[in-house]
Amino acid sequence: MISVCILTEPFVLPLTPDFGTADPSFSTVSPSSLMLNVSKYIPEISLVSVTPSMNEESGIVNVKFIYNR
């Protein structure tokens, strides 16, 4: 579910336009935005920490997160 939140652009889903994060290929994933979306739309997961990083050579975005069950 968290990867769906990261891979969904805001305003793509008409019933929940604020769901999603900005395209990580143009900027890094915003930890605060991701934590807000997860807490709002995936309440069964409680994120404690989000650490995004991007591999400059491959363009792959890695997101490390810690959560409470």
mmCIF file as gemmi writes it, N, C-alpha and C atoms, coordinates in Angstrom:
data_model
loop_
_atom_site.group_PDB
_atom_site.id
_atom_site.type_symbol
_atom_site.label_atom_id
_atom_site.label_alt_id
_atom_site.label_comp_id
_atom_site.label_asym_id
_atom_site.label_entity_id
_atom_site.label_seq_id
_atom_site.pdbx_PDB_ins_code
_atom_site.Cartn_x
_atom_site.Cartn_y
_atom_site.Cartn_z
_atom_site.occupancy
_atom_site.B_iso_or_equiv
_atom_site.pdbx_formal_charge
_atom_site.auth_seq_id
_atom_site.auth_asym_id
_atom_site.pdbx_PDB_model_num
ATOM 1 N N . MET Axp A 1 ? 0.819 -1.193 0 1 0 ? 1 A 1
ATOM 2 C CA . MET Axp A 1 ? 0 0 0 1 0 ? 1 A 1
ATOM 3 C C . MET Axp A 1 ? 0.862 1.255 0 1 0 ? 1 A 1
ATOM 4 N N . ILE Axp A 2 ? 1.986 1.225 0.709 1 0 ? 2 A 1
ATOM 5 C CA . ILE Axp A 2 ? 2.854 2.399 0.756 1 0 ? 2 A 1
ATOM 6 C C . ILE Axp A 2 ? 3.452 2.674 -0.618 1 0 ? 2 A 1
ATOM 7 N N . SER Axp A 3 ? 3.833 1.621 -1.333 1 0 ? 3 A 1
ATOM 8 C CA . SER Axp A 3 ? 4.379 1.832 -2.678 1 0 ? 3 A 1
ATOM 9 C C . SER Axp A 3 ? 3.326 2.405 -3.615 1 0 ? 3 A 1
ATOM 10 N N . VAL Axp A 4 ? 2.066 2.03 -3.443 1 0 ? 4 A 1
ATOM 11 C CA . VAL Axp A 4 ? 0.992 2.613 -4.253 1 0 ? 4 A 1
ATOM 12 C C . VAL Axp A 4 ? 0.891 4.105 -3.977 1 0 ? 4 A 1
ATOM 13 N N . CYS Axp A 5 ? 1.03 4.487 -2.74 1 0 ? 5 A 1
ATOM 14 C CA . CYS Axp A 5 ? 0.983 5.902 -2.366 1 0 ? 5 A 1
ATOM 15 C C . CYS Axp A 5 ? 2.153 6.663 -3.002 1 0 ? 5 A 1
ATOM 16 N N . ILE Axp A 6 ? 3.321 6.056 -3.036 1 0 ? 6 A 1
ATOM 17 C CA . ILE Axp A 6 ? 4.497 6.704 -3.623 1 0 ? 6 A 1
ATOM 18 C C . ILE Axp A 6 ? 4.361 6.796 -5.139 1 0 ? 6 A 1
ATOM 19 N N . LEU Axp A 7 ? 3.808 5.772 -5.762 1 0 ? 7 A 1
ATOM 20 C CA . LEU Axp A 7 ? 3.727 5.733 -7.227 1 0 ? 7 A 1
ATOM 21 C C . LEU Axp A 7 ? 2.507 6.442 -7.811 1 0 ? 7 A 1
ATOM 22 N N . THR Axp A 8 ? 1.619 6.959 -6.972 1 0 ? 8 A 1
ATOM 23 C CA . THR Axp A 8 ? 0.427 7.648 -7.45 1 0 ? 8 A 1
ATOM 24 C C . THR Axp A 8 ? 0.638 9.156 -7.387 1 0 ? 8 A 1
ATOM 25 N N . GLU Axp A 9 ? 0.412 9.815 -8.513 1 0 ? 9 A 1
ATOM 26 C CA . GLU Axp A 9 ? 0.506 11.272 -8.564 1 0 ? 9 A 1
ATOM 27 C C . GLU Axp A 9 ? -0.727 11.892 -7.911 1 0 ? 9 A 1
ATOM 28 N N . PRO Axp A 10 ? -0.581 13.003 -7.198 1 0 ? 10 A 1
ATOM 29 C CA . PRO Axp A 10 ? -1.756 13.693 -6.674 1 0 ? 10 A 1
ATOM 30 C C . PRO Axp A 10 ? -2.681 14.121 -7.811 1 0 ? 10 A 1
ATOM 31 N N . PHE Axp A 11 ? -3.961 14.17 -7.556 1 0 ? 11 A 1
ATOM 32 C CA . PHE Axp A 11 ? -5.018 14.575 -8.489 1 0 ? 11 A 1
ATOM 33 C C . PHE Axp A 11 ? -5.304 13.554 -9.593 1 0 ? 11 A 1
ATOM 34 N N . VAL Axp A 12 ? -4.705 12.356 -9.533 1 0 ? 12 A 1
ATOM 35 C CA . VAL Axp A 12 ? -4.989 11.31 -10.518 1 0 ? 12 A 1
ATOM 36 C C . VAL Axp A 12 ? -6.289 10.589 -10.174 1 0 ? 12 A 1
ATOM 37 N N . LEU Axp A 13 ? -6.533 10.371 -8.89 1 0 ? 13 A 1
ATOM 38 C CA . LEU Axp A 13 ? -7.739 9.686 -8.449 1 0 ? 13 A 1
ATOM 39 C C . LEU Axp A 13 ? -8.833 10.72 -8.177 1 0 ? 13 A 1
ATOM 40 N N . PRO Axp A 14 ? -9.909 10.72 -8.953 1 0 ? 14 A 1
ATOM 41 C CA . PRO Axp A 14 ? -10.918 11.77 -8.819 1 0 ? 14 A 1
ATOM 42 C C . PRO Axp A 14 ? -11.615 11.824 -7.46 1 0 ? 14 A 1
ATOM 43 N N . LEU Axp A 15 ? -11.801 10.697 -6.8 1 0 ? 15 A 1
ATOM 44 C CA . LEU Axp A 15 ? -12.498 10.707 -5.516 1 0 ? 15 A 1
ATOM 45 C C . LEU Axp A 15 ? -11.59 11.074 -4.343 1 0 ? 15 A 1
ATOM 46 N N . THR Axp A 16 ? -10.292 10.913 -4.515 1 0 ? 16 A 1
ATOM 47 C CA . THR Axp A 16 ? -9.32 11.286 -3.475 1 0 ? 16 A 1
ATOM 48 C C . THR Axp A 16 ? -8.163 12.046 -4.134 1 0 ? 16 A 1
ATOM 49 N N . PRO Axp A 17 ? -8.387 13.289 -4.538 1 0 ? 17 A 1
ATOM 50 C CA . PRO Axp A 17 ? -7.361 14.018 -5.293 1 0 ? 17 A 1
ATOM 51 C C . PRO Axp A 17 ? -6.091 14.324 -4.504 1 0 ? 17 A 1
ATOM 52 N N . ASP Axp A 18 ? -6.145 14.327 -3.187 1 0 ? 18 A 1
ATOM 53 C CA . ASP Axp A 18 ? -4.936 14.614 -2.424 1 0 ? 18 A 1
ATOM 54 C C . ASP Axp A 18 ? -4.117 13.367 -2.095 1 0 ? 18 A 1
ATOM 55 N N . PHE Axp A 19 ? -4.572 12.194 -2.546 1 0 ? 19 A 1
ATOM 56 C CA . PHE Axp A 19 ? -3.83 10.951 -2.332 1 0 ? 19 A 1
ATOM 57 C C . PHE Axp A 19 ? -2.635 10.91 -3.278 1 0 ? 19 A 1
ATOM 58 N N . GLY Axp A 20 ? -1.491 10.484 -2.793 1 0 ? 20 A 1
ATOM 59 C CA . GLY Axp A 20 ? -0.31 10.315 -3.624 1 0 ? 20 A 1
ATOM 60 C C . GLY Axp A 20 ? 0.796 11.287 -3.251 1 0 ? 20 A 1
ATOM 61 N N . THR Axp A 21 ? 1.949 11.11 -3.915 1 0 ? 21 A 1
ATOM 62 C CA . THR Axp A 21 ? 3.09 11.991 -3.696 1 0 ? 21 A 1
ATOM 63 C C . THR Axp A 21 ? 3.572 12.509 -5.037 1 0 ? 21 A 1
ATOM 64 N N . ALA Axp A 22 ? 4.298 13.622 -5 1 0 ? 22 A 1
ATOM 65 C CA . ALA Axp A 22 ? 4.843 14.187 -6.234 1 0 ? 22 A 1
ATOM 66 C C . ALA Axp A 22 ? 5.785 13.185 -6.88 1 0 ? 22 A 1
ATOM 67 N N . ASP Axp A 23 ? 5.87 13.215 -8.197 1 0 ? 23 A 1
ATOM 68 C CA . ASP Axp A 23 ? 6.676 12.268 -8.961 1 0 ? 23 A 1
ATOM 69 C C . ASP Axp A 23 ? 8.118 12.26 -8.453 1 0 ? 23 A 1
ATOM 70 N N . PRO Axp A 24 ? 8.58 11.132 -7.897 1 0 ? 24 A 1
ATOM 71 C CA . PRO Axp A 24 ? 9.931 11.092 -7.331 1 0 ? 24 A 1
ATOM 72 C C . PRO Axp A 24 ? 11.035 11.145 -8.379 1 0 ? 24 A 1
ATOM 73 N N . SER Axp A 25 ? 10.71 11.03 -9.678 1 0 ? 25 A 1
ATOM 74 C CA . SER Axp A 25 ? 11.766 11.127 -10.687 1 0 ? 25 A 1
ATOM 75 C C . SER Axp A 25 ? 12.203 12.575 -10.895 1 0 ? 25 A 1
ATOM 76 N N . PHE Axp A 26 ? 11.393 13.548 -10.453 1 0 ? 26 A 1
ATOM 77 C CA . PHE Axp A 26 ? 11.752 14.953 -10.585 1 0 ? 26 A 1
ATOM 78 C C . PHE Axp A 26 ? 12.238 15.556 -9.277 1 0 ? 26 A 1
ATOM 79 N N . SER Axp A 27 ? 11.845 14.971 -8.173 1 0 ? 27 A 1
ATOM 80 C CA . SER Axp A 27 ? 12.312 15.421 -6.859 1 0 ? 27 A 1
ATOM 81 C C . SER Axp A 27 ? 12.255 14.231 -5.92 1 0 ? 27 A 1
ATOM 82 N N . THR Axp A 28 ? 12.886 14.36 -4.799 1 0 ? 28 A 1
ATOM 83 C CA . THR Axp A 28 ? 12.874 13.253 -3.845 1 0 ? 28 A 1
ATOM 84 C C . THR Axp A 28 ? 11.498 13.145 -3.178 1 0 ? 28 A 1
ATOM 85 N N . VAL Axp A 29 ? 11.203 12.011 -2.65 1 0 ? 29 A 1
ATOM 86 C CA . VAL Axp A 29 ? 9.927 11.794 -1.963 1 0 ? 29 A 1
ATOM 87 C C . VAL Axp A 29 ? 9.913 12.635 -0.692 1 0 ? 29 A 1
ATOM 88 N N . SER Axp A 30 ? 8.854 13.383 -0.494 1 0 ? 30 A 1
ATOM 89 C CA . SER Axp A 30 ? 8.717 14.219 0.701 1 0 ? 30 A 1
ATOM 90 C C . SER Axp A 30 ? 8.29 13.343 1.878 1 0 ? 30 A 1
ATOM 91 N N . PRO Axp A 31 ? 9.142 13.19 2.887 1 0 ? 31 A 1
ATOM 92 C CA . PRO Axp A 31 ? 8.771 12.344 4.024 1 0 ? 31 A 1
ATOM 93 C C . PRO Axp A 31 ? 7.492 12.809 4.723 1 0 ? 31 A 1
ATOM 94 N N . SER Axp A 32 ? 7.332 14.111 4.881 1 0 ? 32 A 1
ATOM 95 C CA . SER Axp A 32 ? 6.139 14.604 5.578 1 0 ? 32 A 1
ATOM 96 C C . SER Axp A 32 ? 4.87 14.336 4.783 1 0 ? 32 A 1
ATOM 97 N N . SER Axp A 33 ? 4.938 14.502 3.464 1 0 ? 33 A 1
ATOM 98 C CA . SER Axp A 33 ? 3.778 14.229 2.619 1 0 ? 33 A 1
ATOM 99 C C . SER Axp A 33 ? 3.415 12.749 2.644 1 0 ? 33 A 1
ATOM 100 N N . LEU Axp A 34 ? 4.421 11.903 2.573 1 0 ? 34 A 1
ATOM 101 C CA . LEU Axp A 34 ? 4.179 10.462 2.605 1 0 ? 34 A 1
ATOM 102 C C . LEU Axp A 34 ? 3.6 10.041 3.945 1 0 ? 34 A 1
ATOM 103 N N . MET Axp A 35 ? 4.134 10.554 5.038 1 0 ? 35 A 1
ATOM 104 C CA . MET Axp A 35 ? 3.623 10.191 6.36 1 0 ? 35 A 1
ATOM 105 C C . MET Axp A 35 ? 2.188 10.674 6.549 1 0 ? 35 A 1
ATOM 106 N N . LEU Axp A 36 ? 1.869 11.85 6.019 1 0 ? 36 A 1
ATOM 107 C CA . LEU Axp A 36 ? 0.515 12.37 6.11 1 0 ? 36 A 1
ATOM 108 C C . LEU Axp A 36 ? -0.461 11.502 5.319 1 0 ? 36 A 1
ATOM 109 N N . ASN Axp A 37 ? -0.097 11.128 4.088 1 0 ? 37 A 1
ATOM 110 C CA . ASN Axp A 37 ? -0.962 10.292 3.264 1 0 ? 37 A 1
ATOM 111 C C . ASN Axp A 37 ? -1.16 8.911 3.869 1 0 ? 37 A 1
ATOM 112 N N . VAL Axp A 38 ? -0.103 8.334 4.39 1 0 ? 38 A 1
ATOM 113 C CA . VAL Axp A 38 ? -0.223 7 4.988 1 0 ? 38 A 1
ATOM 114 C C . VAL Axp A 38 ? -1.118 7.054 6.225 1 0 ? 38 A 1
ATOM 115 N N . SER Axp A 39 ? -0.941 8.066 7.055 1 0 ? 39 A 1
ATOM 116 C CA . SER Axp A 39 ? -1.776 8.153 8.254 1 0 ? 39 A 1
ATOM 117 C C . SER Axp A 39 ? -3.241 8.398 7.911 1 0 ? 39 A 1
ATOM 118 N N . LYS Axp A 40 ? -3.492 9.109 6.818 1 0 ? 40 A 1
ATOM 119 C CA . LYS Axp A 40 ? -4.871 9.417 6.421 1 0 ? 40 A 1
ATOM 120 C C . LYS Axp A 40 ? -5.549 8.254 5.701 1 0 ? 40 A 1
ATOM 121 N N . TYR Axp A 41 ? -4.844 7.606 4.776 1 0 ? 41 A 1
ATOM 122 C CA . TYR Axp A 41 ? -5.468 6.586 3.926 1 0 ? 41 A 1
ATOM 123 C C . TYR Axp A 41 ? -5.132 5.15 4.301 1 0 ? 41 A 1
ATOM 124 N N . ILE Axp A 42 ? -4.102 4.941 5.102 1 0 ? 42 A 1
ATOM 125 C CA . ILE Axp A 42 ? -3.732 3.589 5.535 1 0 ? 42 A 1
ATOM 126 C C . ILE Axp A 42 ? -3.571 3.626 7.057 1 0 ? 42 A 1
ATOM 127 N N . PRO Axp A 43 ? -4.664 3.799 7.797 1 0 ? 43 A 1
ATOM 128 C CA . PRO Axp A 43 ? -4.563 4.006 9.248 1 0 ? 43 A 1
ATOM 129 C C . PRO Axp A 43 ? -4.017 2.812 10.029 1 0 ? 43 A 1
ATOM 130 N N . GLU Axp A 44 ? -4.032 1.627 9.428 1 0 ? 44 A 1
ATOM 131 C CA . GLU Axp A 44 ? -3.509 0.464 10.15 1 0 ? 44 A 1
ATOM 132 C C . GLU Axp A 44 ? -1.985 0.45 10.211 1 0 ? 44 A 1
ATOM 133 N N . ILE Axp A 45 ? -1.325 1.344 9.476 1 0 ? 45 A 1
ATOM 134 C CA . ILE Axp A 45 ? 0.131 1.46 9.513 1 0 ? 45 A 1
ATOM 135 C C . ILE Axp A 45 ? 0.488 2.789 10.161 1 0 ? 45 A 1
ATOM 136 N N . SER Axp A 46 ? 1.377 2.755 11.117 1 0 ? 46 A 1
ATOM 137 C CA . SER Axp A 46 ? 1.841 3.972 11.779 1 0 ? 46 A 1
ATOM 138 C C . SER Axp A 46 ? 3.322 4.166 11.441 1 0 ? 46 A 1
ATOM 139 N N . LEU Axp A 47 ? 3.615 5.08 10.507 1 0 ? 47 A 1
ATOM 140 C CA . LEU Axp A 47 ? 4.998 5.318 10.121 1 0 ? 47 A 1
ATOM 141 C C . LEU Axp A 47 ? 5.712 6.091 11.222 1 0 ? 47 A 1
ATOM 142 N N . VAL Axp A 48 ? 6.916 5.659 11.533 1 0 ? 48 A 1
ATOM 143 C CA . VAL Axp A 48 ? 7.731 6.312 12.54 1 0 ? 48 A 1
ATOM 144 C C . VAL Axp A 48 ? 8.786 7.186 11.864 1 0 ? 48 A 1
ATOM 145 N N . SER Axp A 49 ? 9.364 6.687 10.775 1 0 ? 49 A 1
ATOM 146 C CA . SER Axp A 49 ? 10.441 7.394 10.095 1 0 ? 49 A 1
ATOM 147 C C . SER Axp A 49 ? 10.42 7.068 8.608 1 0 ? 49 A 1
ATOM 148 N N . VAL Axp A 50 ? 10.728 8.066 7.768 1 0 ? 50 A 1
ATOM 149 C CA . VAL Axp A 50 ? 10.829 7.876 6.318 1 0 ? 50 A 1
ATOM 150 C C . VAL Axp A 50 ? 12.134 8.508 5.864 1 0 ? 50 A 1
ATOM 151 N N . THR Axp A 51 ? 12.959 7.735 5.154 1 0 ? 51 A 1
ATOM 152 C CA . THR Axp A 51 ? 14.23 8.234 4.658 1 0 ? 51 A 1
ATOM 153 C C . THR Axp A 51 ? 14.345 7.934 3.165 1 0 ? 51 A 1
ATOM 154 N N . PRO Axp A 52 ? 14.051 8.924 2.299 1 0 ? 52 A 1
ATOM 155 C CA . PRO Axp A 52 ? 14.171 8.697 0.86 1 0 ? 52 A 1
ATOM 156 C C . PRO Axp A 52 ? 15.599 8.954 0.379 1 0 ? 52 A 1
ATOM 157 N N . SER Axp A 53 ? 16.014 8.209 -0.637 1 0 ? 53 A 1
ATOM 158 C CA . SER Axp A 53 ? 17.304 8.452 -1.277 1 0 ? 53 A 1
ATOM 159 C C . SER Axp A 53 ? 17.166 8.081 -2.747 1 0 ? 53 A 1
ATOM 160 N N . MET Axp A 54 ? 17.996 8.708 -3.591 1 0 ? 54 A 1
ATOM 161 C CA . MET Axp A 54 ? 17.916 8.453 -5.027 1 0 ? 54 A 1
ATOM 162 C C . MET Axp A 54 ? 19.292 8.086 -5.55 1 0 ? 54 A 1
ATOM 163 N N . ASN Axp A 55 ? 19.346 7.011 -6.327 1 0 ? 55 A 1
ATOM 164 C CA . ASN Axp A 55 ? 20.57 6.615 -6.98 1 0 ? 55 A 1
ATOM 165 C C . ASN Axp A 55 ? 20.7 7.464 -8.238 1 0 ? 55 A 1
ATOM 166 N N . GLU Axp A 56 ? 21.687 8.341 -8.291 1 0 ? 56 A 1
ATOM 167 C CA . GLU Axp A 56 ? 21.843 9.279 -9.404 1 0 ? 56 A 1
ATOM 168 C C . GLU Axp A 56 ? 22.117 8.569 -10.733 1 0 ? 56 A 1
ATOM 169 N N . GLU Axp A 57 ? 22.833 7.447 -10.695 1 0 ? 57 A 1
ATOM 170 C CA . GLU Axp A 57 ? 23.182 6.742 -11.928 1 0 ? 57 A 1
ATOM 171 C C . GLU Axp A 57 ? 21.986 6.032 -12.549 1 0 ? 57 A 1
ATOM 172 N N . SER Axp A 58 ? 21.208 5.339 -11.729 1 0 ? 58 A 1
ATOM 173 C CA . SER Axp A 58 ? 20.089 4.557 -12.265 1 0 ? 58 A 1
ATOM 174 C C . SER Axp A 58 ? 18.77 5.307 -12.215 1 0 ? 58 A 1
ATOM 175 N N . GLY Axp A 59 ? 18.684 6.353 -11.371 1 0 ? 59 A 1
ATOM 176 C CA . GLY Axp A 59 ? 17.431 7.096 -11.232 1 0 ? 59 A 1
ATOM 177 C C . GLY Axp A 59 ? 16.418 6.396 -10.348 1 0 ? 59 A 1
ATOM 178 N N . ILE Axp A 60 ? 16.839 5.343 -9.669 1 0 ? 60 A 1
ATOM 179 C CA . ILE Axp A 60 ? 15.935 4.59 -8.804 1 0 ? 60 A 1
ATOM 180 C C . ILE Axp A 60 ? 15.815 5.3 -7.455 1 0 ? 60 A 1
ATOM 181 N N . VAL Axp A 61 ? 14.571 5.461 -7.002 1 0 ? 61 A 1
ATOM 182 C CA . VAL Axp A 61 ? 14.311 6.072 -5.71 1 0 ? 61 A 1
ATOM 183 C C . VAL Axp A 61 ? 14.086 4.973 -4.689 1 0 ? 61 A 1
ATOM 184 N N . ASN Axp A 62 ? 14.841 5.005 -3.605 1 0 ? 62 A 1
ATOM 185 C CA . ASN Axp A 62 ? 14.679 4.063 -2.508 1 0 ? 62 A 1
ATOM 186 C C . ASN Axp A 62 ? 14.041 4.799 -1.346 1 0 ? 62 A 1
ATOM 187 N N . VAL Axp A 63 ? 13.06 4.164 -0.727 1 0 ? 63 A 1
ATOM 188 C CA . VAL Axp A 63 ? 12.421 4.756 0.437 1 0 ? 63 A 1
ATOM 189 C C . VAL Axp A 63 ? 12.506 3.745 1.565 1 0 ? 63 A 1
ATOM 190 N N . LYS Axp A 64 ? 13.222 4.114 2.606 1 0 ? 64 A 1
ATOM 191 C CA . LYS Axp A 64 ? 13.334 3.274 3.795 1 0 ? 64 A 1
ATOM 192 C C . LYS Axp A 64 ? 12.372 3.84 4.84 1 0 ? 64 A 1
ATOM 193 N N . PHE Axp A 65 ? 11.563 2.982 5.431 1 0 ? 65 A 1
ATOM 194 C CA . PHE Axp A 65 ? 10.632 3.462 6.44 1 0 ? 65 A 1
ATOM 195 C C . PHE Axp A 65 ? 10.562 2.498 7.601 1 0 ? 65 A 1
ATOM 196 N N . ILE Axp A 66 ? 10.245 3.023 8.759 1 0 ? 66 A 1
ATOM 197 C CA . ILE Axp A 66 ? 10.058 2.238 9.978 1 0 ? 66 A 1
ATOM 198 C C . ILE Axp A 66 ? 8.621 2.444 10.425 1 0 ? 66 A 1
ATOM 199 N N . TYR Axp A 67 ? 7.954 1.381 10.779 1 0 ? 67 A 1
ATOM 200 C CA . TYR Axp A 67 ? 6.552 1.502 11.183 1 0 ? 67 A 1
ATOM 201 C C . TYR Axp A 67 ? 6.271 0.654 12.408 1 0 ? 67 A 1
ATOM 202 N N . ASN Axp A 68 ? 5.237 1.045 13.112 1 0 ? 68 A 1
ATOM 203 C CA . ASN Axp A 68 ? 4.717 0.263 14.242 1 0 ? 68 A 1
ATOM 204 C C . ASN Axp A 68 ? 3.541 -0.546 13.757 1 0 ? 68 A 1
ATOM 205 N N . ARG Axp A 69 ? 3.393 -1.738 14.256 1 0 ? 69 A 1
ATOM 206 C CA . ARG Axp A 69 ? 2.256 -2.573 13.863 1 0 ? 69 A 1
ATOM 207 C C . ARG Axp A 69 ? 1.073 -2.271 14.702 1 0 ? 69 A 1
